[in-house]
Amino acid sequence: QVQLVESGGGLVQNGGSLNLSCTASGFTFSTYLMSWYRQAPGKERELVASISTHGGSTNYKDSVKGRFTISRDNTKNTVYLQMNSLTPDETAVYYCKARGIGSPAREYWGQGTQVTVSS
């Protein structure tokens, strides 16, 4: 049974930090690209950051570059998102996604974790 379980969300003040975790089970984690998305109320889900299978390559949404860091530990089947200098407009539900390499690529989503940044 495939599971992605996010944790680490919560309430933080403007300029604060949070470290999100997403722990996977039920598939070979090290062969999947991992990403973090977020969805604010009334807005579309957007890609925040992604990381290659062994962590050698990362990509970020322009607005989070220099503040967010995505990382993974394949020994723990976990991907992380360290978020610094958070702003109120980054209040959203944050989701992790796993995407397999192949055609068609399998995708799995977590249930999301709420991040609220107060002004």
MIROGU-533082 format. One record per residue: residue number from 0; residue in three letters; x, y, z of N, C-alpha, C, O, CB in turn. Coordinates in nm, 4 decimals, m for minus. Glycine has a CB too. Layout:
N
NODE   sese   gudo        n_u        n_v        n_w       ca_u       ca_v       ca_w        c_u        c_v        c_w        o_u        o_v        o_w       cb_u       cb_v       cb_w
NODE    NUM    ALA          X          Y          Z          X          Y          Z          X          Y          Z          X          Y          Z          X          Y          Z
...
//
This chain:
119
NODE   sese   gudo        n_u        n_v        n_w       ca_u       ca_v       ca_w        c_u        c_v        c_w        o_u        o_v        o_w       cb_u       cb_v       cb_w
NODE      0    GLN     0.0843    m0.1189     0.0000     0.0000     0.0000     0.0000     0.0882     0.1244     0.0000     0.1711     0.1429     0.0891    m0.0956     0.0003     0.1222
NODE      1    VAL     0.0695     0.2091    m0.1007     0.1497     0.3295    m0.1128     0.0980     0.4360    m0.0168    m0.0219     0.4623    m0.0077     0.1483     0.3816    m0.2577
NODE      2    GLN     0.1920     0.4954     0.0535     0.1573     0.6067     0.1420     0.2641     0.7137     0.1360     0.3835     0.6839     0.1310     0.1389     0.5582     0.2863
NODE      3    LEU     0.2206     0.8382     0.1367     0.3063     0.9540     0.1555     0.2446     1.0322     0.2706     0.1300     1.0764     0.2628     0.3192     1.0416     0.0234
NODE      4    VAL     0.3205     1.0485     0.3754     0.2678     1.1141     0.4942     0.3510     1.2382     0.5238     0.4690     1.2292     0.5578     0.2672     1.0177     0.6155
NODE      5    GLU     0.2869     1.3548     0.5102     0.3542     1.4810     0.5391     0.3375     1.5169     0.6855     0.2389     1.4807     0.7497     0.2998     1.5937     0.4501
NODE      6    SER     0.4354     1.5883     0.7362     0.4284     1.6400     0.8723     0.5127     1.7661     0.8814     0.5892     1.7982     0.7906     0.4761     1.5339     0.9751
NODE      7    GLY     0.4974     1.8371     0.9926     0.5803     1.9547     1.0155     0.5114     2.0872     0.9895     0.5688     2.1930     1.0153     0.7001     1.9465     0.9313
NODE      8    GLY     0.3905     2.0828     0.9392     0.3186     2.2073     0.9178     0.2732     2.2677     1.0494     0.2877     2.2075     1.1558     0.1991     2.1846     0.8268
NODE      9    GLY     0.2184     2.3870     1.0402     0.1706     2.4529     1.1602     0.1576     2.6023     1.1411     0.1570     2.6530     1.0289     0.2624     2.4240     1.2754
NODE     10    LEU     0.1471     2.6715     1.2525     0.1332     2.8174     1.2531     0.2682     2.8806     1.2858     0.3340     2.8427     1.3826     0.0248     2.8629     1.3556
NODE     11    VAL     0.3078     2.9762     1.2047     0.4348     3.0444     1.2253     0.4156     3.1919     1.1946     0.3302     3.2289     1.1140     0.5473     2.9830     1.1368
NODE     12    GLN     0.4943     3.2746     1.2584     0.4848     3.4178     1.2338     0.5555     3.4569     1.1052     0.6415     3.3843     1.0554     0.5429     3.4953     1.3507
NODE     13    ASN     0.5185     3.5710     1.0529     0.5845     3.6283     0.9355     0.7355     3.6321     0.9583     0.7828     3.6843     1.0592     0.5301     3.7708     0.9055
NODE     14    GLY     0.8098     3.5766     0.8641     0.9546     3.5695     0.8760     1.0062     3.4452     0.9447     1.1272     3.4262     0.9568     1.0032     3.6871     0.9484
NODE     15    GLY     0.9160     3.3606     0.9897     0.9554     3.2399     1.0608     0.9938     3.1259     0.9687     0.9967     3.1399     0.8464     0.8450     3.1960     1.1500
NODE     16    SER     1.0234     3.0119     1.0310     1.0706     2.8941     0.9579     0.9917     2.7702     0.9964     0.9405     2.7587     1.1077     1.2191     2.8711     0.9838
NODE     17    LEU     0.9832     2.6791     0.9028     0.9269     2.5472     0.9265     1.0050     2.4459     0.8443     1.0612     2.4781     0.7397     0.7755     2.5431     0.8910
NODE     18    ASN     1.0072     2.3232     0.8941     1.0715     2.2148     0.8195     0.9684     2.1046     0.7997     0.9282     2.0374     0.8947     1.1991     2.1606     0.8942
NODE     19    LEU     0.9270     2.0873     0.6762     0.8291     1.9839     0.6429     0.8996     1.8527     0.6120     1.0110     1.8508     0.5597     0.7422     2.0273     0.5235
NODE     20    SER     0.8328     1.7436     0.6452     0.8821     1.6097     0.6124     0.7736     1.5329     0.5394     0.6546     1.5554     0.5613     0.9265     1.5335     0.7400
NODE     21    CYS     0.8147     1.4438     0.4542     0.7220     1.3549     0.3844     0.7869     1.2170     0.3819     0.8910     1.1972     0.3193     0.6891     1.4066     0.2381
NODE     22    THR     0.7246     1.1231     0.4500     0.7784     0.9877     0.4583     0.6960     0.8941     0.3720     0.5731     0.8914     0.3797     0.7810     0.9383     0.6041
NODE     23    ALA     0.7658     0.8179     0.2902     0.7005     0.7322     0.1921     0.7093     0.5852     0.2311     0.8008     0.5434     0.3021     0.7621     0.7533     0.0550
NODE     24    SER     0.6137     0.5089     0.1837     0.6160     0.3644     0.2003     0.5366     0.3020     0.0860     0.4508     0.3659     0.0251     0.5579     0.3222     0.3393
NODE     25    GLY     0.5673     0.1763     0.0591     0.4911     0.1033    m0.0414     0.5457     0.1103    m0.1822     0.4862     0.0536    m0.2739     0.3544     0.1525    m0.0425
NODE     26    PHE     0.6575     0.1784    m0.2019     0.7219     0.1822    m0.3327     0.8706     0.2077    m0.3116     0.9142     0.2393    m0.2009     0.6581     0.2918    m0.4246
NODE     27    THR     0.9473     0.1937    m0.4181     1.0925     0.2100    m0.4084     1.1260     0.3579    m0.4152     1.1429     0.4146    m0.5232     1.1658     0.1316    m0.5213
NODE     28    PHE     1.1350     0.4184    m0.2999     1.1480     0.5630    m0.2867     1.2646     0.6181    m0.3688     1.2515     0.7225    m0.4327     1.1657     0.6004    m0.1407
NODE     29    SER     1.3767     0.5497    m0.3675     1.4982     0.6033    m0.4296     1.4899     0.6113    m0.5817     1.5778     0.6695    m0.6453     1.6163     0.5188    m0.3910
NODE     30    THR     1.3869     0.5543    m0.6397     1.3716     0.5590    m0.7861     1.2669     0.6611    m0.8299     1.2317     0.6691    m0.9475     1.3337     0.4212    m0.8393
NODE     31    TYR     1.2186     0.7376    m0.7351     1.1145     0.8356    m0.7647     1.1661     0.9779    m0.7466     1.2346     1.0090    m0.6492     0.9926     0.8123    m0.6756
NODE     32    LEU     1.1318     1.0626    m0.8418     1.1505     1.2063    m0.8264     1.0519     1.2548    m0.7214     0.9371     1.2106    m0.7172     1.1308     1.2820    m0.9623
NODE     33    MET     1.0979     1.3461    m0.6370     1.0110     1.3960    m0.5309     0.9930     1.5472    m0.5443     1.0854     1.6200    m0.5807     1.0687     1.3606    m0.3921
NODE     34    SER     0.8740     1.5907    m0.5146     0.8429     1.7327    m0.5272     0.7543     1.7781    m0.4120     0.6840     1.6987    m0.3495     0.7745     1.7613    m0.6618
NODE     35    TRP     0.7599     1.9063    m0.3865     0.6672     1.9718    m0.2936     0.5827     2.0702    m0.3743     0.6346     2.1473    m0.4549     0.7444     2.0453    m0.1763
NODE     36    TYR     0.4535     2.0659    m0.3513     0.3578     2.1587    m0.4098     0.2857     2.2296    m0.2955     0.2916     2.1875    m0.1800     0.2565     2.0848    m0.5044
NODE     37    ARG     0.2185     2.3366    m0.3305     0.1326     2.4024    m0.2324     0.0069     2.4550    m0.3021     0.0065     2.4851    m0.4215     0.2087     2.5182    m0.1608
NODE     38    GLN    m0.0979     2.4645    m0.2234    m0.2237     2.5168    m0.2748    m0.2865     2.6077    m0.1716    m0.3248     2.5647    m0.0628    m0.3198     2.4028    m0.3124
NODE     39    ALA    m0.2962     2.7337    m0.2077    m0.3610     2.8318    m0.1214    m0.5105     2.8336    m0.1517    m0.5522     2.7921    m0.2598    m0.2988     2.9731    m0.1407
NODE     40    PRO    m0.5904     2.8806    m0.0586    m0.7353     2.8858    m0.0807    m0.7702     2.9641    m0.2064    m0.7247     3.0769    m0.2253    m0.8050     2.9481     0.0396
NODE     41    GLY    m0.8503     2.9041    m0.2907    m0.8949     2.9718    m0.4115    m0.7927     2.9784    m0.5229    m0.8164     3.0421    m0.6255    m0.9362     3.1076    m0.3778
NODE     42    LYS    m0.6794     2.9133    m0.5040    m0.5739     2.9168    m0.6049    m0.5405     2.7769    m0.6523    m0.5744     2.6775    m0.5880    m0.4486     2.9850    m0.5498
NODE     43    GLU    m0.4730     2.7712    m0.7667    m0.4319     2.6419    m0.8197    m0.3104     2.5889    m0.7428    m0.2326     2.6648    m0.6849    m0.3998     2.6531    m0.9703
NODE     44    ARG    m0.2975     2.4588    m0.7445    m0.1797     2.3976    m0.6839    m0.0568     2.4347    m0.7670    m0.0615     2.4322    m0.8900    m0.1957     2.2424    m0.6738
NODE     45    GLU     0.0528     2.4690    m0.6996     0.1731     2.5104    m0.7698     0.2945     2.4345    m0.7190     0.3036     2.3969    m0.6021     0.1945     2.6605    m0.7547
NODE     46    LEU     0.3871     2.4136    m0.8113     0.5115     2.3460    m0.7769     0.6020     2.4408    m0.7001     0.6231     2.5548    m0.7417     0.5825     2.2938    m0.9032
NODE     47    VAL     0.6548     2.3942    m0.5895     0.7437     2.4749    m0.5077     0.8897     2.4328    m0.5273     0.9775     2.5169    m0.5470     0.7045     2.4637    m0.3601
NODE     48    ALA     0.9142     2.3022    m0.5217     1.0512     2.2532    m0.5334     1.0485     2.1065    m0.5727     0.9525     2.0348    m0.5442     1.1291     2.2732    m0.4009
NODE     49    SER     1.1550     2.0629    m0.6385     1.1659     1.9223    m0.6744     1.3104     1.8779    m0.6592     1.4026     1.9594    m0.6582     1.1158     1.8977    m0.8186
NODE     50    ILE     1.3282     1.7462    m0.6472     1.4616     1.6908    m0.6259     1.4719     1.5588    m0.7005     1.3768     1.4808    m0.7055     1.4913     1.6715    m0.4743
NODE     51    SER     1.5885     1.5354    m0.7579     1.6112     1.4137    m0.8346     1.6214     1.2925    m0.7434     1.6206     1.3046    m0.6209     1.7375     1.4268    m0.9185
NODE     52    THR     1.6308     1.1763    m0.8050     1.6210     1.0526    m0.7278     1.7271     1.0392    m0.6195     1.6998     0.9869    m0.5115     1.6301     0.9357    m0.8196
NODE     53    HIS     1.8462     1.0857    m0.6477     1.9537     1.0739    m0.5476     1.9972     1.2079    m0.4917     2.1003     1.2184    m0.4252     2.0734     1.0044    m0.6079
NODE     54    GLY     1.9164     1.3118    m0.5196     1.9392     1.4410    m0.4576     2.0405     1.5297    m0.5248     2.0713     1.6379    m0.4748     1.9799     1.4210    m0.3216
NODE     55    GLY     2.0930     1.4859    m0.6375     2.1983     1.5638    m0.7016     2.1487     1.6853    m0.7765     2.2274     1.7731    m0.8117     2.2735     1.4777    m0.7946
NODE     56    SER     2.0202     1.6915    m0.8011     1.9641     1.8027    m0.8775     1.8367     1.8511    m0.8099     1.7504     1.7716    m0.7729     1.9359     1.7610    m1.0241
NODE     57    THR     1.8264     1.9822    m0.7946     1.7077     2.0418    m0.7346     1.6590     2.1577    m0.8212     1.7354     2.2194    m0.8954     1.7372     2.0899    m0.5904
NODE     58    ASN     1.5306     2.1845    m0.8092     1.4714     2.2984    m0.8789     1.3721     2.3668    m0.7866     1.3072     2.3026    m0.7041     1.4024     2.2541    m1.0106
NODE     59    TYR     1.3614     2.4985    m0.8020     1.2761     2.5767    m0.7133     1.1921     2.6771    m0.7910     1.2328     2.7287    m0.8951     1.3604     2.6488    m0.6093
NODE     60    LYS     1.0761     2.7025    m0.7378     0.9960     2.8164    m0.7849     1.0788     2.9423    m0.7576     1.1443     2.9533    m0.6539     0.8531     2.8231    m0.7127
NODE     61    ASP     1.0753     3.0360    m0.8507     1.1607     3.1534    m0.8385     1.1432     3.2259    m0.7049     1.2412     3.2706    m0.6453     1.1323     3.2487    m0.9517
NODE     62    SER     1.0209     3.2374    m0.6586     0.9941     3.3184    m0.5398     1.0473     3.2551    m0.4112     1.0542     3.3226    m0.3084     0.8456     3.3416    m0.5266
NODE     63    VAL     1.0847     3.1284    m0.4146     1.1352     3.0637    m0.2926     1.2853     3.0387    m0.2972     1.3441     2.9937    m0.1988     1.0632     2.9325    m0.2701
NODE     64    LYS     1.3466     3.0675    m0.4099     1.4912     3.0455    m0.4206     1.5665     3.1255    m0.3150     1.5405     3.2439    m0.2937     1.5411     3.0835    m0.5608
NODE     65    GLY     1.6592     3.0584    m0.2503     1.7374     3.1227    m0.1454     1.6732     3.1159    m0.0085     1.7380     3.1450     0.0920     1.7610     3.2646    m0.1809
NODE     66    ARG     1.5453     3.0774    m0.0032     1.4760     3.0676     0.1261     1.4340     2.9245     0.1591     1.4318     2.8854     0.2758     1.3535     3.1577     0.1263
NODE     67    PHE     1.4012     2.8479     0.0580     1.3567     2.7094     0.0772     1.4668     2.6137     0.0308     1.5406     2.6415    m0.0638     1.2239     2.6823    m0.0004
NODE     68    THR     1.4751     2.5019     0.0994     1.5701     2.3976     0.0600     1.5012     2.2629     0.0627     1.4457     2.2223     0.1648     1.6939     2.3969     0.1527
NODE     69    ILE     1.5050     2.1940    m0.0500     1.4514     2.0588    m0.0567     1.5666     1.9602    m0.0446     1.6740     1.9818    m0.1006     1.3720     2.0361    m0.1885
NODE     70    SER     1.5438     1.8530     0.0281     1.6465     1.7504     0.0439     1.5769     1.6165     0.0636     1.4563     1.6111     0.0874     1.7418     1.7827     0.1639
NODE     71    ARG     1.6520     1.5110     0.0537     1.5948     1.3788     0.0737     1.6957     1.2883     0.1400     1.8168     1.3067     0.1278     1.5484     1.3187    m0.0587
NODE     72    ASP     1.6428     1.1900     0.2105     1.7251     1.0861     0.2725     1.6666     0.9531     0.2276     1.5647     0.9081     0.2800     1.7283     1.0987     0.4313
NODE     73    ASN     1.7315     0.8910     0.1307     1.6787     0.7663     0.0758     1.6879     0.6507     0.1735     1.6196     0.5499     0.1554     1.7517     0.7308    m0.0506
NODE     74    THR     1.7706     0.6624     0.2767     1.7769     0.5569     0.3782     1.6559     0.5629     0.4704     1.6220     0.4649     0.5367     1.9060     0.5686     0.4601
NODE     75    LYS     1.5911     0.6797     0.4737     1.4729     0.6971     0.5591     1.3453     0.7135     0.4785     1.2382     0.7349     0.5352     1.4911     0.8172     0.6496
NODE     76    ASN     1.3560     0.7035     0.3459     1.2395     0.7203     0.2571     1.1669     0.8521     0.2850     1.0440     0.8578     0.2891     1.1416     0.6021     0.2740
NODE     77    THR     1.2451     0.9562     0.3037     1.1878     1.0842     0.3449     1.2433     1.1986     0.2619     1.3624     1.2035     0.2311     1.2147     1.1094     0.4927
NODE     78    VAL     1.1551     1.2898     0.2267     1.1940     1.4144     0.1615     1.1562     1.5285     0.2542     1.0556     1.5228     0.3248     1.1258     1.4301     0.0210
NODE     79    TYR     1.2389     1.6324     0.2526     1.2212     1.7442     0.3438     1.2058     1.8750     0.2650     1.2499     1.8868     0.1507     1.3403     1.7533     0.4416
NODE     80    LEU     1.1425     1.9714     0.3298     1.1397     2.1066     0.2748     1.1627     2.2031     0.3903     1.0746     2.2268     0.4730     1.0037     2.1367     0.2007
NODE     81    GLN     1.2832     2.2577     0.3933     1.3150     2.3596     0.4932     1.2711     2.4944     0.4371     1.3138     2.5345     0.3288     1.4686     2.3598     0.5293
NODE     82    MET     1.1857     2.5636     0.5114     1.1307     2.6905     0.4649     1.1686     2.8002     0.5631     1.1350     2.7939     0.6814     0.9764     2.6821     0.4485
NODE     83    ASN     1.2384     2.8998     0.5130     1.2800     3.0129     0.5946     1.2175     3.1417     0.5427     1.1753     3.1498     0.4274     1.4329     3.0246     0.5965
NODE     84    SER     1.2124     3.2407     0.6282     1.1608     3.3737     0.5909     1.0229     3.3634     0.5268     0.9972     3.4238     0.4227     1.2579     3.4440     0.4943
NODE     85    LEU     0.9367     3.2884     0.5883     0.8019     3.2685     0.5351     0.7216     3.3980     0.5411     0.7389     3.4801     0.6311     0.7293     3.1577     0.6127
NODE     86    THR     0.6348     3.4135     0.4443     0.5470     3.5308     0.4357     0.4005     3.4850     0.4389     0.3702     3.3701     0.4068     0.5764     3.6131     0.3056
NODE     87    PRO     0.3106     3.5753     0.4776     0.1694     3.5361     0.4888     0.1098     3.4817     0.3587     0.0217     3.3958     0.3626     0.0882     3.6542     0.5342
NODE     88    ASP     0.1567     3.5304     0.2442     0.0987     3.4798     0.1193     0.1471     3.3395     0.0846     0.1084     3.2840    m0.0183     0.1315     3.5739     0.0056
NODE     89    GLU     0.2307     3.2826     0.1691     0.2720     3.1433     0.1517     0.1893     3.0483     0.2372     0.2182     2.9290     0.2461     0.4193     3.1277     0.1857
NODE     90    THR     0.0872     3.1028     0.2990    m0.0091     3.0196     0.3692    m0.0787     2.9296     0.2682    m0.1354     2.9770     0.1697    m0.1119     3.1060     0.4469
NODE     91    ALA    m0.0738     2.7996     0.2938    m0.1277     2.7039     0.1976    m0.1219     2.5646     0.2590    m0.0628     2.5431     0.3648    m0.0491     2.7088     0.0628
NODE     92    VAL    m0.1845     2.4718     0.1898    m0.1629     2.3312     0.2194    m0.0463     2.2852     0.1323    m0.0469     2.3048     0.0108    m0.2929     2.2452     0.1937
NODE     93    TYR     0.0517     2.2249     0.1946     0.1710     2.1785     0.1247     0.1619     2.0268     0.1062     0.1338     1.9521     0.1999     0.3004     2.2177     0.2030
NODE     94    TYR     0.1865     1.9845    m0.0169     0.1763     1.8434    m0.0538     0.3098     1.7924    m0.1067     0.3840     1.8663    m0.1714     0.0658     1.8226    m0.1591
NODE     95    CYS     0.3394     1.6684    m0.0793     0.4517     1.6074    m0.1482     0.3990     1.5128    m0.2561     0.2906     1.4557    m0.2444     0.5435     1.5320    m0.0484
NODE     96    LYS     0.4775     1.4988    m0.3590     0.4418     1.4134    m0.4707     0.5605     1.3281    m0.5113     0.6744     1.3747    m0.5138     0.3926     1.4967    m0.5891
NODE     97    ALA     0.5329     1.2050    m0.5423     0.6342     1.1138    m0.5947     0.6002     1.0833    m0.7394     0.4851     1.0539    m0.7715     0.6426     0.9828    m0.5103
NODE     98    ARG     0.6981     1.0899    m0.8256     0.6774     1.0591    m0.9671     0.7834     0.9600    m1.0114     0.9034     0.9845    m0.9985     0.6822     1.1880    m1.0546
NODE     99    GLY     0.7371     0.8483    m1.0634     0.8285     0.7455    m1.1088     0.8920     0.7818    m1.2415     0.8449     0.8693    m1.3141     0.7569     0.6135    m1.1202
NODE    100    ILE     0.9995     0.7123    m1.2703     1.0687     0.7295    m1.3984     1.0231     0.6171    m1.4889     1.0409     0.4999    m1.4559     1.2256     0.7294    m1.3815
NODE    101    GLY     0.9656     0.6505    m1.6003     0.9148     0.5500    m1.6920     0.7914     0.6016    m1.7613     0.7457     0.7130    m1.7355     0.8844     0.4197    m1.6190
NODE    102    SER     0.7384     0.5207    m1.8486     0.6216     0.5616    m1.9259     0.5196     0.4487    m1.9285     0.5506     0.3389    m1.9747     0.6619     0.6018    m2.0695
NODE    103    PRO     0.3971     0.4740    m1.8791     0.3571     0.5969    m1.8130     0.4142     0.6058    m1.6715     0.4301     0.5050    m1.6027     0.2057     0.6068    m1.8090
NODE    104    ALA     0.4440     0.7270    m1.6306     0.5025     0.7464    m1.4981     0.3942     0.7389    m1.3916     0.2872     0.7981    m1.4057     0.5765     0.8815    m1.4901
NODE    105    ARG     0.4231     0.6661    m1.2862     0.3313     0.6599    m1.1740     0.3504     0.7823    m1.0873     0.4624     0.8304    m1.0701     0.3520     0.5313    m1.0924
NODE    106    GLU     0.2407     0.8330    m1.0323     0.2456     0.9466    m0.9423     0.1656     0.9168    m0.8167     0.0586     0.8561    m0.8210     0.1928     1.0727    m1.0112
NODE    107    TYR     0.2209     0.9613    m0.7050     0.1527     0.9463    m0.5774     0.1569     1.0797    m0.5040     0.2550     1.1536    m0.5112     0.2173     0.8335    m0.4921
NODE    108    TRP     0.0494     1.1083    m0.4339     0.0392     1.2333    m0.3580     0.0154     1.2044    m0.2107    m0.0489     1.1060    m0.1742    m0.0739     1.3218    m0.4135
NODE    109    GLY     0.0686     1.2921    m0.1278     0.0350     1.2873     0.0131    m0.0959     1.3609     0.0395    m0.1572     1.4167    m0.0514     0.1478     1.3472     0.0968
NODE    110    GLN    m0.1367     1.3597     0.1650    m0.2646     1.4193     0.2013    m0.2520     1.5683     0.2301    m0.3525     1.6387     0.2401    m0.3226     1.3485     0.3216
NODE    111    GLY    m0.1295     1.6160     0.2434    m0.1065     1.7576     0.2655    m0.0907     1.7933     0.4119    m0.1424     1.7256     0.5008    m0.2182     1.8363     0.2072
NODE    112    THR    m0.0183     1.9010     0.4346    m0.0024     1.9545     0.5693    m0.0223     2.1064     0.5620     0.0302     2.1728     0.4726     0.1389     1.9177     0.6296
NODE    113    GLN    m0.0976     2.1588     0.6556    m0.1319     2.3012     0.6525    m0.0173     2.3854     0.7076     0.0374     2.3569     0.8142    m0.2606     2.3276     0.7330
NODE    114    VAL     0.0171     2.4879     0.6339     0.1139     2.5883     0.6789     0.0415     2.7221     0.6826    m0.0127     2.7676     0.5818     0.2409     2.5941     0.5846
NODE    115    THR     0.0412     2.7831     0.7975    m0.0232     2.9137     0.8132     0.0801     3.0138     0.8649     0.1431     2.9925     0.9685    m0.1457     2.9050     0.9104
NODE    116    VAL     0.0958     3.1221     0.7911     0.1920     3.2257     0.8286     0.1128     3.3494     0.8693     0.0411     3.4080     0.7882     0.2919     3.2577     0.7108
NODE    117    SER     0.1264     3.3876     0.9933     0.0515     3.5028     1.0433     0.1296     3.6318     1.0198     0.2527     3.6334     1.0207     0.0201     3.4860     1.1931
NODE    118    SER     0.0556     3.7383     0.9991     0.1189     3.8680     0.9710     0.1447     3.9470     1.0983     0.1973     4.0582     1.0923     0.0317     3.9501     0.8766
//
